[in-house]
């Protein structure tokens, strides 16, 4: 199945609107060992400096959050405990907003996802959490800052 990336301008929507618009979209990760695809079924919006849950709360600008201050439509990955989490940078330049992708429905590359998540009891458990979906798709910290309209993500 051929899937075209969303255009860069798609990501310029207001953050809450973007979080809803991403639902039903496909997240694709190409790796040397194969491609995995999941349909986005859960997101969470973070509205920058005024959102106490956002990494950029209060205008906090660190090496980790720097990408959030740039253009929308790039990947903001970060580590939490032992997991890498995947976010879409949103908001205008200088407005550090992001949308966390919380869950996917496995779509293609299921054998690869099963190999990456061998302890999961069923297909739903491969991608039913933000750390689980990055492992299943092969998204890593190396994807930080990657434009979402370009391969491999």
Secondary structure by P-SEA (a helix, b strand, c coil): ccccccccccccccaaaaaaaaccbbbbbbcccbbbbbcccbbbbbbccccccccccccccccccccccccccbbbbbbcccbbbbbbbbcccccbbbbbbcccccccaaaaaaaacccccccccccccaaaaaaaacccccccccccccccc
